[in-house]
Amino acid sequence: MSAPTVRRILFPTDYSRCAEGAYRHAAYLADRFSAELYVLHVSGNDVASSTRIRTEGTGHLQITMADVYEDLKLPVPEPEPDYDLLELIEITETEVDAGPPAEAILDAIYDDDIDLVVMGTHGRTGWRRGVLGSVTEAVLRRAPCPVLTVRPLDAEVSDRAWPPSRVLLAVDPAFDSDLDAPPTVAPAMRWAAHLAAAYRASLDL
């Protein structure tokens, strides 16, 4: 079972606290997979045409891998030649004046041939769901690639939930492990294994 290829990671943001935690994960996974990191901010204006402004470099969201490892409470790897944990992470940042945000995010996924989306979520349901939460839900339903959702850095979670030590892969109970995985199950298996390896976590089926 071959691992998925991750060349480009998209991080959509509204610059809120909820999105901040997702940015750490996006940066970490981009580093682990040696992938390009795209940052997208959508103004959300309800206009017929969109204006895209793209810049490359460190962008507005400046952070180092040392910051990422500290914030995510992950062990810092042994230093390698030509690898500086204190260098600012390079991103391709795009500002889009368009609406609604979910449509602009989906357009960016197709236009930039994105392999993985990392998004924040408010973690709320019903009438308390925020704008970012509803946008994340819309992208989850329609994105052609996997979408990793991340709760805020200060979300109330069990002390055992972080750093990640186990990844759970949930499949249809009718799935027979002695048979070849159905087409709908195999991609999930590959991605779960890939993410478990990236976080150095065990994989439970």
Accessible surface in RSA format (square Angstrom, percent):
REM  Atomic radii and reference values for relative SASA: ProtOr
REM  Chains: A
REM  Algorithm: Lee & Richards
REM  Probe-radius: 1.40
REM  Slices: 20
REM RES _ NUM      All-atoms   Total-Side   Main-Chain    Non-polar    All polar
REM                ABS   REL    ABS   REL    ABS   REL    ABS   REL    ABS   REL
RES MET A   1   149.13  77.2  61.19  40.5  87.94 209.4  67.59  57.5  81.53 108.0
RES SER A   2    89.53  75.7  73.09  97.5  16.45  37.9  52.20 111.2  37.33  52.3
RES ALA A   3    63.66  58.5  38.35  59.2  25.31  57.6  41.70  58.7  21.96  58.2
RES PRO A   4    23.00  16.8   7.44   6.8  15.56  56.6  18.16  15.0   4.84  30.1
RES THR A   5    92.61  65.9  76.18  77.2  16.43  39.2  47.45  63.7  45.16  68.3
RES VAL A   6    11.17   7.4   0.41   0.4  10.76  25.9   0.41   0.4  10.76  29.2
RES ARG A   7   111.22  46.7 106.00  54.0   5.22  12.4  52.23  71.4  58.99  35.8
RES ARG A   8    60.37  25.3  60.37  30.8   0.00   0.0   1.12   1.5  59.25  35.9
RES ILE A   9     0.00   0.0   0.00   0.0   0.00   0.0   0.00   0.0   0.00   0.0
RES LEU A  10     2.06   1.1   2.06   1.5   0.00   0.0   2.06   1.4   0.00   0.0
RES PHE A  11     1.26   0.6   1.26   0.8   0.00   0.0   1.26   0.8   0.00   0.0
RES PRO A  12     3.26   2.4   3.06   2.8   0.20   0.7   3.14   2.6   0.12   0.8
RES THR A  13    10.09   7.2   2.09   2.1   8.00  19.1   2.02   2.7   8.07  12.2
RES ASP A  14    61.87  43.3  44.45  44.2  17.42  41.2  30.87  72.6  31.01  30.9
RES TYR A  15    93.34  43.6  58.36  33.2  34.98  91.0  63.83  48.0  29.51  36.4
RES SER A  16    37.50  31.7  24.95  33.3  12.55  28.9  34.50  73.5   3.01   4.2
RES ARG A  17   113.53  47.7 103.36  52.7  10.17  24.2  56.22  76.8  57.31  34.7
RES CYS A  18    16.57  12.5  16.48  18.4   0.09   0.2   0.00   0.0  16.57  17.9
RES ALA A  19     0.86   0.8   0.86   1.3   0.00   0.0   0.86   1.2   0.00   0.0
RES GLU A  20    57.37  32.9  51.54  39.0   5.83  13.9  21.32  41.2  36.04  29.4
RES GLY A  21     0.00   0.0   0.00   N/A   0.00   0.0   0.00   0.0   0.00   0.0
RES ALA A  22     0.00   0.0   0.00   0.0   0.00   0.0   0.00   0.0   0.00   0.0
RES TYR A  23     7.43   3.5   7.43   4.2   0.00   0.0   7.39   5.6   0.03   0.0
RES ARG A  24    35.48  14.9  35.48  18.1   0.00   0.0   0.00   0.0  35.48  21.5
RES HIS A  25    15.97   8.7  15.97  11.1   0.00   0.0   6.92   7.1   9.05  10.5
RES ALA A  26     0.00   0.0   0.00   0.0   0.00   0.0   0.00   0.0   0.00   0.0
RES ALA A  27     1.09   1.0   0.00   0.0   1.09   2.5   0.00   0.0   1.09   2.9
RES TYR A  28     2.24   1.0   2.24   1.3   0.00   0.0   0.00   0.0   2.24   2.8
RES LEU A  29     0.00   0.0   0.00   0.0   0.00   0.0   0.00   0.0   0.00   0.0
RES ALA A  30     7.10   6.5   5.34   8.2   1.76   4.0   5.65   8.0   1.45   3.9
RES ASP A  31    46.17  32.3  25.89  25.8  20.28  47.9  11.26  26.5  34.91  34.8
RES ARG A  32    86.35  36.3  57.07  29.1  29.28  69.7   8.65  11.8  77.70  47.1
RES PHE A  33    34.90  17.5  14.88   9.2  20.02  52.1  20.71  12.6  14.19  40.6
RES SER A  34   107.52  90.9  69.40  92.6  38.12  87.8  45.98  97.9  61.54  86.2
RES ALA A  35    17.16  15.8   0.00   0.0  17.16  39.0   2.71   3.8  14.45  38.3
RES GLU A  36    90.14  51.8  83.26  63.0   6.88  16.4  43.13  83.4  47.01  38.4
RES LEU A  37     6.05   3.4   1.68   1.2   4.37  11.0   1.68   1.2   4.37  11.8
RES TYR A  38    21.96  10.3  21.96  12.5   0.00   0.0   3.69   2.8  18.26  22.5
RES VAL A  39     0.90   0.6   0.00   0.0   0.90   2.2   0.00   0.0   0.90   2.4
RES LEU A  40     3.02   1.7   2.43   1.7   0.59   1.5   2.43   1.7   0.59   1.6
RES HIS A  41    38.31  20.9  38.26  26.6   0.04   0.1  24.72  25.5  13.59  15.8
RES VAL A  42    18.94  12.5   4.98   4.5  13.96  33.6   4.98   4.3  13.96  37.9
RES SER A  43    55.33  46.8  24.76  33.0  30.57  70.4  27.66  58.9  27.67  38.8
RES GLY A  44    31.21  38.5   0.00   N/A  31.21  38.5   7.74  21.2  23.47  52.6
RES ASN A  45    73.17  50.5  68.38  66.1   4.79  11.5  14.07  33.9  59.10  57.1
RES ASP A  46   139.05  97.4 107.11 106.6  31.93  75.5  37.13  87.4 101.92 101.6
RES VAL A  47    64.02  42.1  48.92  44.3  15.10  36.4  54.51  47.4   9.51  25.8
RES ALA A  48   121.45 111.7  67.67 104.4  53.78 122.3  79.67 112.2  41.78 110.7
RES SER A  49    88.93  75.1  77.75 103.8  11.18  25.8  47.94 102.1  40.99  57.4
RES SER A  50    63.45  53.6  35.17  46.9  28.28  65.2   9.39  20.0  54.06  75.7
RES THR A  51    80.50  57.3  75.50  76.5   5.01  11.9  48.00  64.5  32.50  49.1
RES ARG A  52    97.50  40.9  68.43  34.9  29.08  69.2  42.17  57.6  55.33  33.5
RES ILE A  53   106.45  60.6 102.43  76.3   4.02   9.7 105.32  75.8   1.13   3.1
RES ARG A  54    97.65  41.0  69.10  35.2  28.55  68.0  36.96  50.5  60.69  36.8
RES THR A  55    73.25  52.1  67.66  68.6   5.59  13.3  66.26  89.0   6.98  10.6
RES GLU A  56   143.12  82.2 107.60  81.4  35.53  84.6  32.12  62.1 111.00  90.6
RES GLY A  57    26.03  32.1   0.00   N/A  26.03  32.1  23.19  63.7   2.84   6.4
RES THR A  58    42.14  30.0  38.40  38.9   3.73   8.9  22.39  30.1  19.75  29.8
RES GLY A  59    23.55  29.0   0.00   N/A  23.55  29.0  13.66  37.5   9.89  22.1
RES HIS A  60   142.05  77.6 113.79  79.1  28.26  72.3  87.97  90.7  54.08  62.9
RES LEU A  61    39.03  21.7  35.48  25.4   3.55   8.9  38.96  27.4   0.07   0.2
RES GLN A  62   109.80  61.4  79.75  58.3  30.05  71.5  15.73  33.5  94.07  71.3
RES ILE A  63     8.76   5.0   6.99   5.2   1.77   4.3   8.72   6.3   0.04   0.1
RES THR A  64    17.01  12.1  17.01  17.2   0.00   0.0  15.37  20.6   1.65   2.5
RES MET A  65    11.52   6.0  11.52   7.6   0.00   0.0  10.57   9.0   0.95   1.3
RES ALA A  66    27.37  25.2  22.26  34.4   5.11  11.6  23.15  32.6   4.22  11.2
RES ASP A  67    57.57  40.3  56.63  56.4   0.94   2.2   9.73  22.9  47.84  47.7
RES VAL A  68     0.00   0.0   0.00   0.0   0.00   0.0   0.00   0.0   0.00   0.0
RES TYR A  69     5.27   2.5   4.55   2.6   0.72   1.9   0.66   0.5   4.61   5.7
RES GLU A  70   131.46  75.5 113.82  86.1  17.64  42.0  46.10  89.2  85.36  69.7
RES ASP A  71    47.38  33.2  33.47  33.3  13.91  32.9   9.03  21.2  38.35  38.2
RES LEU A  72     2.03   1.1   1.85   1.3   0.18   0.5   2.03   1.4   0.00   0.0
RES LYS A  73   139.07  67.8 121.54  74.6  17.53  41.7  89.32  80.4  49.75  53.0
RES LEU A  74    14.56   8.1   7.63   5.5   6.92  17.4   7.63   5.4   6.92  18.6
RES PRO A  75    95.96  69.9  81.39  74.2  14.56  52.9  93.05  76.8   2.90  18.1
RES VAL A  76    91.23  60.0  64.64  58.5  26.59  64.1  64.64  56.2  26.59  72.1
RES PRO A  77    40.68  29.6  26.13  23.8  14.55  52.9  37.35  30.8   3.34  20.7
RES GLU A  78   147.75  84.8 138.03 104.4   9.72  23.1  65.67 127.0  82.08  67.0
RES PRO A  79   109.68  79.9  88.07  80.3  21.61  78.6  89.74  74.1  19.94 123.9
RES GLU A  80   113.87  65.4 105.50  79.8   8.37  19.9  28.10  54.4  85.77  70.0
RES PRO A  81   127.12  92.6 101.17  92.2  25.96  94.4 113.54  93.7  13.59  84.4
RES ASP A  82   161.21 112.9 106.87 106.4  54.34 128.5  45.06 106.0 116.15 115.8
RES TYR A  83    72.34  33.8  55.40  31.5  16.94  44.1  56.80  42.7  15.54  19.2
RES ASP A  84    75.07  52.6  59.27  59.0  15.80  37.4  21.36  50.3  53.72  53.6
RES LEU A  85    31.94  17.8  28.84  20.6   3.10   7.8  28.84  20.3   3.10   8.3
RES LEU A  86   130.90  72.9 115.54  82.7  15.36  38.6 115.76  81.3  15.14  40.8
RES GLU A  87   113.47  65.1 104.96  79.4   8.52  20.3  32.90  63.6  80.58  65.8
RES LEU A  88    73.69  41.0  58.66  42.0  15.03  37.8  58.66  41.2  15.03  40.4
RES ILE A  89    23.24  13.2  17.76  13.2   5.48  13.2  23.21  16.7   0.03   0.1
RES GLU A  90   133.03  76.4 117.69  89.0  15.33  36.5  34.08  65.9  98.94  80.8
RES ILE A  91     5.62   3.2   0.12   0.1   5.50  13.3   3.79   2.7   1.83   5.0
RES THR A  92    16.27  11.6  15.72  15.9   0.56   1.3   1.58   2.1  14.69  22.2
RES GLU A  93     3.21   1.8   2.32   1.8   0.89   2.1   2.11   4.1   1.10   0.9
RES THR A  94     4.24   3.0   4.24   4.3   0.00   0.0   2.74   3.7   1.50   2.3
RES GLU A  95    53.17  30.5  52.05  39.4   1.12   2.7  32.69  63.2  20.48  16.7
RES VAL A  96     6.28   4.1   3.67   3.3   2.61   6.3   4.72   4.1   1.56   4.2
RES ASP A  97    57.75  40.5  55.36  55.1   2.39   5.7  19.18  45.1  38.58  38.5
RES ALA A  98     9.87   9.1   9.87  15.2   0.00   0.0   9.87  13.9   0.00   0.0
RES GLY A  99    17.52  21.6   0.00   N/A  17.52  21.6   0.80   2.2  16.73  37.5
RES PRO A 100    79.19  57.7  74.79  68.2   4.40  16.0  78.54  64.8   0.65   4.0
RES PRO A 101    34.27  25.0  34.27  31.2   0.00   0.0  34.27  28.3   0.00   0.0
RES ALA A 102    11.23  10.3  11.07  17.1   0.16   0.4  11.07  15.6   0.16   0.4
RES GLU A 103    64.51  37.0  64.45  48.8   0.06   0.1  26.56  51.4  37.95  31.0
RES ALA A 104     9.14   8.4   3.56   5.5   5.58  12.7   7.72  10.9   1.42   3.8
RES ILE A 105     6.29   3.6   6.29   4.7   0.00   0.0   6.29   4.5   0.00   0.0
RES LEU A 106     8.74   4.9   8.70   6.2   0.04   0.1   8.74   6.1   0.00   0.0
RES ASP A 107    78.71  55.1  76.91  76.5   1.80   4.3  14.17  33.3  64.54  64.4
RES ALA A 108     1.47   1.4   1.47   2.3   0.00   0.0   1.47   2.1   0.00   0.0
RES ILE A 109     2.84   1.6   1.19   0.9   1.64   4.0   1.19   0.9   1.64   4.5
RES TYR A 110   141.87  66.2 119.33  67.9  22.53  58.6  94.83  71.3  47.04  58.0
RES ASP A 111    99.50  69.7  63.33  63.0  36.17  85.5  22.12  52.1  77.38  77.2
RES ASP A 112    20.12  14.1  13.00  12.9   7.11  16.8   6.27  14.8  13.84  13.8
RES ASP A 113    76.76  53.8  73.65  73.3   3.11   7.3  24.30  57.2  52.46  52.3
RES ILE A 114     9.85   5.6   0.00   0.0   9.85  23.7   0.00   0.0   9.85  26.7
RES ASP A 115    21.66  15.2  17.24  17.2   4.42  10.4   5.28  12.4  16.38  16.3
RES LEU A 116     1.34   0.7   1.34   1.0   0.00   0.0   1.34   0.9   0.00   0.0
RES VAL A 117     0.00   0.0   0.00   0.0   0.00   0.0   0.00   0.0   0.00   0.0
RES VAL A 118     0.00   0.0   0.00   0.0   0.00   0.0   0.00   0.0   0.00   0.0
RES MET A 119     0.01   0.0   0.01   0.0   0.00   0.0   0.01   0.0   0.00   0.0
RES GLY A 120     0.10   0.1   0.00   N/A   0.10   0.1   0.00   0.0   0.10   0.2
RES THR A 121    25.88  18.4  25.88  26.2   0.00   0.0  11.43  15.3  14.45  21.8
RES HIS A 122    42.68  23.3  29.40  20.4  13.29  34.0  21.85  22.5  20.83  24.2
RES GLY A 123    45.78  56.5   0.00   N/A  45.78  56.5  18.48  50.7  27.30  61.1
RES ARG A 124   113.25  47.6  97.16  49.5  16.09  38.3  16.00  21.9  97.26  58.9
RES THR A 125   110.92  78.9 101.50 102.9   9.43  22.5  68.32  91.8  42.61  64.4
RES GLY A 126    50.21  61.9   0.00   N/A  50.21  61.9  41.35 113.5   8.85  19.8
RES TRP A 127   229.61  92.1 194.77  94.3  34.84  81.8 180.98  96.5  48.63  78.9
RES ARG A 128   137.32  57.7 127.91  65.2   9.41  22.4  34.17  46.7 103.16  62.5
RES ARG A 129    91.03  38.2  69.39  35.4  21.64  51.5   5.57   7.6  85.46  51.8
RES GLY A 130    18.35  22.6   0.00   N/A  18.35  22.6  17.84  49.0   0.51   1.1
RES VAL A 131   112.65  74.1 106.90  96.8   5.75  13.9 109.15  94.8   3.50   9.5
RES LEU A 132    10.57   5.9   9.14   6.5   1.43   3.6  10.14   7.1   0.42   1.1
RES GLY A 133     6.89   8.5   0.00   N/A   6.89   8.5   3.07   8.4   3.83   8.6
RES SER A 134    53.50  45.2  46.65  62.3   6.85  15.8  34.62  73.7  18.89  26.5
RES VAL A 135    15.31  10.1  13.60  12.3   1.71   4.1  15.31  13.3   0.00   0.0
RES THR A 136     3.42   2.4   3.42   3.5   0.00   0.0   3.42   4.6   0.00   0.0
RES GLU A 137    66.66  38.3  65.39  49.5   1.28   3.0  26.61  51.5  40.05  32.7
RES ALA A 138    16.78  15.4  16.75  25.8   0.03   0.1  16.75  23.6   0.03   0.1
RES VAL A 139     0.00   0.0   0.00   0.0   0.00   0.0   0.00   0.0   0.00   0.0
RES LEU A 140    87.65  48.8  66.03  47.2  21.62  54.3  66.29  46.6  21.36  57.5
RES ARG A 141   166.07  69.7 126.33  64.4  39.74  94.6  69.50  95.0  96.57  58.5
RES ARG A 142   120.69  50.7 100.07  51.0  20.62  49.1  42.19  57.7  78.49  47.6
RES ALA A 143    20.77  19.1   0.41   0.6  20.36  46.3   0.41   0.6  20.36  53.9
RES PRO A 144    79.72  58.1  33.29  30.3  46.43 168.8  46.52  38.4  33.20 206.3
RES CYS A 145    18.25  13.8   7.59   8.5  10.66  25.0  12.79  32.4   5.46   5.9
RES PRO A 146    46.78  34.1  34.98  31.9  11.80  42.9  46.30  38.2   0.48   3.0
RES VAL A 147    25.86  17.0   2.03   1.8  23.82  57.4   2.66   2.3  23.20  62.9
RES LEU A 148    42.94  23.9  40.07  28.7   2.87   7.2  42.87  30.1   0.08   0.2
RES THR A 149    53.10  37.8  33.44  33.9  19.66  46.9   3.64   4.9  49.46  74.8
RES VAL A 150    16.88  11.1  13.60  12.3   3.27   7.9  16.88  14.7   0.00   0.0
RES ARG A 151   115.61  48.5 108.21  55.2   7.40  17.6  47.00  64.2  68.60  41.6
RES PRO A 152    20.56  15.0  14.60  13.3   5.96  21.7  14.60  12.1   5.96  37.0
RES LEU A 153    63.10  35.1  30.01  21.5  33.09  83.2  33.87  23.8  29.23  78.7
RES ASP A 154    95.67  67.0  67.44  67.1  28.23  66.8  38.18  89.9  57.49  57.3
RES ALA A 155    22.66  20.8   3.62   5.6  19.04  43.3  12.39  17.4  10.28  27.2
RES GLU A 156   165.09  94.8 141.49 107.0  23.60  56.2  63.24 122.3 101.86  83.2
RES VAL A 157    82.14  54.1  52.02  47.1  30.12  72.6  61.68  53.6  20.46  55.5
RES SER A 158    62.47  52.8  42.67  56.9  19.80  45.6  45.42  96.7  17.05  23.9
RES ASP A 159   140.63  98.5 116.67 116.1  23.96  56.7  42.64 100.4  97.99  97.7
RES ARG A 160   216.02  90.7 190.09  96.9  25.93  61.7  84.82 115.9 131.21  79.5
RES ALA A 161    53.38  49.1  30.20  46.6  23.18  52.7  41.78  58.8  11.60  30.7
RES TRP A 162    75.11  30.1  62.46  30.2  12.65  29.7  60.09  32.0  15.02  24.4
RES PRO A 163    60.28  43.9  54.34  49.5   5.93  21.6  54.34  44.9   5.93  36.9
RES PRO A 164    25.44  18.5  14.68  13.4  10.75  39.1  18.03  14.9   7.41  46.0
RES SER A 165    68.38  57.8  58.34  77.9  10.04  23.1  41.93  89.3  26.45  37.1
RES ARG A 166   167.09  70.2 142.42  72.6  24.66  58.7  47.23  64.5 119.86  72.6
RES VAL A 167    32.69  21.5  29.37  26.6   3.32   8.0  32.69  28.4   0.00   0.0
RES LEU A 168   135.54  75.5 107.14  76.6  28.40  71.4 107.14  75.2  28.40  76.4
RES LEU A 169    16.20   9.0  13.18   9.4   3.02   7.6  14.60  10.3   1.60   4.3
RES ALA A 170    88.61  81.5  57.52  88.8  31.09  70.7  63.32  89.2  25.28  67.0
RES VAL A 171    42.90  28.2  14.98  13.6  27.92  67.3  24.04  20.9  18.86  51.1
RES ASP A 172    86.44  60.5  73.47  73.1  12.97  30.7  28.01  65.9  58.43  58.3
RES PRO A 173   138.16 100.7 100.42  91.5  37.74 137.2 113.08  93.4  25.08 155.9
RES ALA A 174    89.15  82.0  54.94  84.8  34.21  77.8  67.29  94.8  21.86  57.9
RES PHE A 175    35.10  17.6  10.89   6.7  24.21  63.0  16.97  10.3  18.13  51.9
RES ASP A 176    63.99  44.8  56.23  56.0   7.75  18.3  20.39  48.0  43.59  43.5
RES SER A 177    84.99  71.8  56.82  75.8  28.17  64.9  28.81  61.4  56.18  78.7
RES ASP A 178   131.51  92.1  96.63  96.2  34.88  82.5  29.03  68.3 102.48 102.2
RES LEU A 179   121.08  67.4 109.44  78.3  11.64  29.2 113.57  79.8   7.51  20.2
RES ASP A 180   141.31  99.0 119.78 119.2  21.53  50.9  39.83  93.7 101.48 101.2
RES ALA A 181    32.86  30.2  11.08  17.1  21.78  49.5  11.08  15.6  21.78  57.7
RES PRO A 182    53.81  39.2  47.62  43.4   6.20  22.5  53.81  44.4   0.00   0.0
RES PRO A 183   118.57  86.4 102.80  93.7  15.77  57.3 111.50  92.1   7.07  44.0
RES THR A 184   120.61  85.8  95.33  96.6  25.28  60.2  84.56 113.6  36.05  54.5
RES VAL A 185    14.58   9.6  12.88  11.7   1.69   4.1  14.58  12.7   0.00   0.0
RES ALA A 186    19.21  17.7  19.16  29.6   0.05   0.1  19.21  27.1   0.00   0.0
RES PRO A 187    55.58  40.5  54.95  50.1   0.63   2.3  55.58  45.9   0.00   0.0
RES ALA A 188    44.99  41.4  34.02  52.5  10.97  25.0  42.28  59.5   2.71   7.2
RES MET A 189    39.89  20.7  39.48  26.1   0.41   1.0  39.39  33.5   0.50   0.7
RES ARG A 190    72.81  30.6  70.48  35.9   2.33   5.5   4.71   6.4  68.10  41.3
RES TRP A 191    37.94  15.2  37.94  18.4   0.00   0.0  23.98  12.8  13.95  22.6
RES ALA A 192    10.66   9.8   6.22   9.6   4.44  10.1  10.12  14.2   0.55   1.4
RES ALA A 193    36.82  33.9  30.33  46.8   6.49  14.8  31.92  44.9   4.90  13.0
RES HIS A 194    35.34  19.3  31.82  22.1   3.52   9.0  25.74  26.5   9.61  11.2
RES LEU A 195    30.82  17.2  30.82  22.0   0.00   0.0  30.82  21.6   0.00   0.0
RES ALA A 196     4.44   4.1   4.44   6.8   0.00   0.0   4.44   6.2   0.00   0.0
RES ALA A 197    62.66  57.6  48.24  74.4  14.42  32.8  58.12  81.8   4.54  12.0
RES ALA A 198     3.00   2.8   0.00   0.0   3.00   6.8   2.51   3.5   0.49   1.3
RES TYR A 199    21.96  10.3  15.58   8.9   6.38  16.6  14.98  11.3   6.98   8.6
RES ARG A 200   139.36  58.5 103.23  52.6  36.13  86.0  63.46  86.7  75.89  46.0
RES ALA A 201    16.29  15.0   0.00   0.0  16.29  37.1   3.06   4.3  13.22  35.0
RES SER A 202    60.30  51.0  47.08  62.8  13.22  30.5  51.33 109.3   8.97  12.6
RES LEU A 203    72.15  40.2  42.37  30.3  29.77  74.8  42.37  29.8  29.77  80.1
RES ASP A 204    42.69  29.9  39.11  38.9   3.58   8.5  17.08  40.2  25.61  25.5
RES LEU A 205   119.69  66.7  63.69  45.6  56.00 140.8  74.65  52.4  45.04 121.2
END  Absolute sums over single chains surface
CHAIN  1 A    11739.4       9071.3       2668.1       6332.8       5406.6
END  Absolute sums over all chains
TOTAL         11739.4       9071.3       2668.1       6332.8       5406.6
